[in-house]
Each structure stands twice: as structure tokens, then as C-alpha cells.
Amino acid sequence: AMAKGEGNLRIVRQVKDNNPRKRMRRKHEKAKKHAGVVRTKDASEGYGERGIKGGVVHSTQLDK
């Protein structure tokens, strides 16, 4: 967007939705992204290499 005579137009950022439920969801998605390598359940159980910390490990999963 730098045609002649335009100057530098301000990039308008989309206003974030302030709905509390969506905010928490965004926050948790971020947390998931930054959780690093955490092995709780094996990857097939839904808590992969960089999954959410925690998760209940039931006795049926211990004999794998």
C-alpha cells in the first residue's frame, strides 16, 4: 500500500472480541502453545509432546 502520494497508511488492527468465554479460550490456546515439552499421557491420548500440562492418568493407561 505504498503507491505514490499515499504516505504510510496506518494498519488497522482487528479489535479483539471481548466476550469473556472467548477470551478464556484464547488464553488457554496460548497456554497450550507455550506449554513446552510435557509428557503426561502418550500422544494418542490427546496430551502430546507439547500438550496441556496435567490430565488424569487412569489406572487403565498405566499398563501400556
Residue pairs with C-beta under 8 A, 6 or more apart in sequence:
1 9
2 8
16 26
17 23
28 52
31 52
32 50
32 51
32 52
33 50
35 50
35 51
35 52
35 53
36 50
37 49
37 50
38 47
38 49
38 50
38 51
38 52
38 53
39 47
39 49
40 47
40 51
40 53
40 54
40 55
40 57
41 47
41 51
41 55
41 57
41 61
42 64
43 49
43 51
45 55
45 61
46 55
47 54
47 55
